[in-house]
């Protein structure tokens, strides 16, 4: 038996923003870093410091103290200050799969400039971790991970509590992804502060170590015990060398060392027992009482999640693929702009930030960052589609002499139908050509001809064309001063043909040649219908969805439920024995908003009386720091009117129903959910996570005590009995629950709370989310389960808009309709198309969601050679020239590197 070694690792868990805004926390970070550098300079006994697994702390420090760069670099190169591999410590479930990858890539990239980085998957305080993390880490050359949550029960103040059903009896375990990839996982069983503030006096040190040694040995499988010398925003323990010398004197049989994770992991791996437990997939604290999972951060400040969703979509599914298409045609890739946008976005991804569990000042600053990302990506998208459109040869369809072209770009990895809504300039008059005071009347006085939308073959599309008036606009030429104008605007709504994957099609606004009969989608005031679905709306605002392909109908879906929430930003808690309010007995106002051959829209308005807030006793409980689990407070007797306006939209070829609700939120301390009862007989369901469509049980484990059993999802959650299924995809709504009553899928659309929670009382009035709030989702009935039905394609279509640009008749070098990459697969999920971070390879990433091998066939006239790659985009084995056929094993995350033709 090896001698017991106590590995003391100095660190400070650095939440950039949390109970203080960023600049106030940074003020303390600079003090910490100054102290650390001074200590390393003056005391050779102080061996190393783990800088929380993230490189952004280095950036934050050097912005204030740029003169310390070389000294900092010296100690990083010497592995005395250990940084990375992440850029930030992200929330794993509320950021996209690609955002998790970019966090790792950019973290490693930035750390390499300083000479060294940690090869440890560091998740010290992450609120659970996705199941594909081991595979992702292994592909990045990382074979070990550590985490503070997800495996064993944790309770108040993050202390481990006993349970007979631990996933692992040890802190050390094998953590395995669905594909079989695994890493050595270390649970911080006694939290990441179990070696904090080690005493130097004999009496205090003996008392300290007697308890700490017993706590660590309780869960350790080897004689190597881990002690984390730090905590949240912990100042440097300057007298640690003295404290270690005292410990050695007290316990000569134990080797106390000022250690680091690399040495600790190496020692542990040499001494692991044969009966090490394997933990598979997600780490979500399911073997607990359910009160400390922090899952309800998924619904705290939903507006943040919606802004994040929009920014991720614009970066991953629009700006990057469009820029890659343009690069394939010889244009420069906007690498610097994209990296800037990604870094700005990821600064909103730390768990206390994106989870919405900080003070109001933090989240106000987040909104500004999101807006910056949105502005930058809009400019990238605008420039790239202009470059692409300029290369397309566009000729008017035969028989149409005055055609106005519209190029529609589809950036997702599959063909799709959609409905375009686009406001175009029908005619412009520049100020240089006419007095600006006369232009509006001139344009308004012109009579519009009868117009239609046709495709490149001249086939008429289902469309609605409306006069949108006259508006001011301007051009900003690259080589001249700004050019103002007025334009006569038209609003076009039209259904496309099937758009090619990773390509484009051209349509034309033309003068109508002959009258056509318009087939309306609403035949009466309560029914919307296309070839796939029939939606019948009831007087209370709920509706039936008939799936014509299978004959299955889901009845009385889409009603709303409202309960109190006397919890906090971390956790939902409703009053005991409280009966929810529902819209089932309300009479709704129902009206048609739009009805044409391309699209139909119906608005449902509820005016709903609910309590204005929780009862007064909640304020007293918050003041006394009563833990959320132990709170009991009713709802106020005072009522307020909650106005909900729900718009149902069905496109001509849509296989799902789009829903958008606008809420005038006048209530506090409550949660609002939309309900989809399915009556499907099943004990499990599917939900999208990072690089995975994961199966979860509908009911919790035996230890669970919380009446709620909420979950995270990325894009959708889905129920199926094997024959029929119903999926709800969302835009930034990440919380759902499967209710036992009628196997109902409940999606949270609003949660209003008033405090941060955790270790003190931090009021957060803006977390009540008062005023106008919106939410969007997409309801997809189907046959089989979500993987078999490829429902992810429809979910991504709902989330990812096509991009439409007005063009001109002109010559060009590429066809009127085209695909840049021909992709054929039998069930792979496409996640990104971009340029490599280090070399000029075109990078495509996708994954296999099924438990069987799939195949990809890929071909492009713009690609010369194809290689397999990994998550950090290193080029591996050559798999084809001109085209490639690639097998993809079950649950595999696959990256392909492609060399463009010179």
C-alpha positions, 0 to 999 in steps of 0.5 A, a space after each residue: 500500500 502506497 503512503 498516503 499523500 495529501 495533494 493540496 492544490 491552490 486555486 480560486 474559483 473565479 466567477 467573473 460576475 455573480 453577486 457583484 458585477 464584473 468590474 467589482 469582481 475584477 477589482 479583487 481579481 487584480 489584487 489576487 493576481 498581484 499577490 500571486 505573482 509577488 508570492 511566486 517571485 519571493 517564495 520558492 516554496 509556493 509551488 503552483 496555482 490553478 487559475 480556475 481552468 479558464 483563460 479569460 482571467 488572464 485577459 481580464 487581469 492584463 487589461 488592467 496590468 498589461 506590464 505584467 504580461 511577460 512575468 505572467 507568461 514566465 510562470 505559466 510556461 513553468 506550470 506555476 500558474 496553470 491556465 485553461 483549457 477553457 476560455 470561460 467556465 460555461 454552463 454546459 446545458 444552456 449553451 449550444 454544442 458548438 459553443 462548448 466546442 469553441 470554448 475549448 478551442 479558443 481557450 486552448 488557442 489563447 493559452 498556447 500563446 502563454 506556453 502551456 495549459 492544463 489538460 484537465 476537463 475542469 467543471 468545478 461548479 458546473 450545474 451538471 454536465 452533458 453526456 458527450 463531454 468525455 468523447 469531446 475531451 478525449 478528441 481534444 487529447 484530454 483524458 481526465 476531468 473533475 466536477 463538483 456536481 452531478 454524481 453524488 447527492 449534494 445538499 445545503 452549502 454544497 456538502 455531500 449527503 449520504 445515499 445508499 444509491 450513489 452512482 459511484 462509491 468513490 470520488 474516482 470513477 470512469 465517466 463514459 459517453 454513449 459512444 464508449 469514450 471515457 475519461 477518468 473523472 474525479 468528483 470534488 466530493 467535499 467541494 472545491 474548498 475542502 482544503 481552504 484556509 489551512 491553519 498554521 497553529 498546531 491546535 487549529 491545524 490538528 482539528 482541521 486535518 482530523 476532520 479533513 482527512 476523514 472526509 476525504 478518505 471516506 470517498 477516496 479509492 486511492 491513498 492520494 487525497 485531494 484538497 482544494 485550497 481555495 473557494 469562490 473569489 478566495 484571496 491567496 493563502 500566503 502562509 500556505 507553505 507554513 501551514 504545510 510544514 505544520 501538517 507534516 510535523 503533525 502527521 509524519 506518516 502522511 506526505 503533504 505536498 503543494 501539488 497540481 492537478 497533473 501530478 495528482 491525476 498521474 498519482 491517482 491513475 497509478 493506484 486505481 482499484 480494479 472495481 472502479 465504477 463506470 458512470 455513463 452519460 449525463 451528470 445531473 444530480 438525479 440520485 438526490 432529493 431534487 432540491 439542489 440540482 439548480 435545474 430551474 436556472 433554465 427558466 430564470 430570466 428567459 429573455 437572456 436565453 432567448 438572446 443567447 439562442 439568437 446569437 448562437 443561431 446567427 453565428 453557427 448556422 448563418 454567419 459561419 456557413 455563409 462565410 465559408 461558402 464565400 471562401 469556397 468562391 475565393 473570398 476572404 474569411 472574416 476570421 477576426 470578426 467571427 472570433 471577436 463575436 464568439 468571445 463576446 458571446 462566450 463572456 455571457 456563458 459562465 454559469 452565473 451569467 447565462 443561468 440568470 442567477 446573478 444580481 441585476 447589474 450583471 444581467 444588464 451588462 449581458 444584454 449589452 454584450 448580446 446586442 454587440 454580438 447581434 450587431 456584428 453577426 448582422 454585418 457579417 451575414 449582410 456582407 457575405 450574402 452580398 458577396 455570394 449574390 454578386 457571383 450568381 448568374 441571374 437571368 429573368 425567367 422566360 417570358 418575364 422582362 421586368 423581373 426583380 430577383 430574390 436569392 434565398 440561402 439555406 445554410 442547414 444540412 438538409 433540404 427544406 421548405 419554408 415561407 419567406 417574409 421579406 420587405 423589398 425595395 420595389 423602386 428607389 429614388 436617390 436624393 441626388 436624382 430628385 429633391 428629397 421633399 418631392 420623392 415620397 409623393 412621387 413614389 406614392 402616386 405610382 400605381 402598382 401592377 398586379 404582381 406574382 412570385 415565380 421560381 427560376 423556371 417561371 412557376 408561380 409560387 403561393 404568395 401574398 404581396 402587400 404595399 408597405 409604403 414609402 421609407 427612407 434608406 441609405 447606401 454606404 458604398 465602399 468607395 464613396 460617401 453615403 447615398 440617401 434615398 426613399 424607396 417604395 416598399 413591398 412586403 412579400 410572403 411566399 412559399 418556396 420550393 424545396 431548397 437545397 441543403 447548403 445552397 440557394 435558389 433564386 425567385 423573381 417578383 414579376 408582373 402577373 401574366 394571368 389570374 390565378 385562384 388563391 387556395 386559402 388555408 383557413 376554411 372557417 374561423 377556427 380551422 387551419 389546414 395544409 396537406 400535413 396538419 389540421 388545427 382546430 381551435 376551441 373556444 377556450 383557446 386550446 386546439 386539436 392537432 391532427 397529423 394527417 400522415 398517421 391519422 393521430 390527433 392530439 386533443 385540447 393541447 396548448 392551454 396554459 398553467 400558472 402557479 406561484 414561485 416562492 423560490 429563487 433564480 436557482 430553484 422553482 418552488 410553489 406553495 404546498 397543496 396549491 392548485 394551479 390556475 389554468 386557461 381551460 375554463 376561460 373564453 378566448 378571443 379568436 381572430 384571423 390575422 393572415 389567410 392566403 395560399 402561403 401561410 395562415 395565422 390565427 391569434 388567440 387572446 386570453 385575459 386571465 385573472 391571477 394573483 398579483 404576487 406571493 403573500 406578504 410572508 414571503 418577504 419575511 422568509 427571504 429576509 431570514 434566509 429561509 432555504 427555498 425548500 423550507 418556504 411556505 407562502 400562499 398567493 396574494 388575495 389581490 388579483 391582476 389581469 394577465 393578457 396573453 396573445 398567442 399566434 398560431 402560424 401554419 405554412 403551406 408545406 409545414 409539418 409543424 405548428 409555429 406558436 408565439 405568445 406575447 405576455 403583458 406580465 403584471 404579476 410577480 412570484 409565478 411560473 407560466 407553462 404551456 401544456 401538451 397532453 399526449 396520452 402516449 403510453 411511455 415511461 421515458 422521453 427524448 430531449 436534445 442535449 450537446 451532440 446527443 438526443 438523450 433518453 430520460 425517464 419520466 419519473 425520478 429516482 427513489 431519493 427524489 423529494 421535490 414535487 417538480 421534476 424539471 429538465 433541460 433541453 437544447 432545441 426540443 423535447 419529445 414523447 413517443 410510444 413507439 408508434 406515434 410521437 409529439 415533439 416541441 421545439 423552442 427558441 431559447 425555452 430550455 425548461 420542460 417537465 413530463 407530467 404523469 397526467 395524460 403524459 403531458 409535456 409542459 414547457 416553461 415560458 415565463 418564471 418570475 422571482 425576486 432574489 438570487 438565492 444561495 449564500 445570502 439575500 441578494 434582491 433581484 427585482 428585474 428577475 420578475 420579468 415584468 412588462 412585455 415578454 414573448 416566447 416561441 415554440 414549434 409543435 411537431 406530431 410525427 410517427 415513431 420517435 424523434 430520432 427515427 422521424 428526424 424531427 431534429 431537421 424540423 426543429 432546426 428549420 424552425 430555429 434557423 431562418 433562411 436568408 433572402 437578398 434582393 438582387 439584380 439581373 446580371 452575369 455571374 460565375 455560378 448557377 442561378 440555383 446551386 448547392 455548395 456542398 452535396 451532403 447525403 446521410 441517413 440520419 446524421 445531425 449537422 452542427 457546423 460549417 466553418 473555417 479551421 482555427 489554425 489552417 485553411 481547412 473547411 471544417 464540417 461537424 456533425 454527429 450520429 444520434 442513433 445506436 447504429 452506424 450511419 454513413 455520410 456521402 459528401 461531394 463538392 466541386 470546390 473541395 479537393 481532398 477530405 480528411 477525418 478530424 477531431 473536435 479541436 480540428 486537427 487533420 487526421 486521415 485522408 478519406 477521399 478526393 473529389 468526394 468521400 463516403 464516411 462511416 459514422 459509428 453510433 453516437 459519434 461526434 465527427 469532424 471532417 476537414 476539407 481542402 479547397 481547390 486552389 
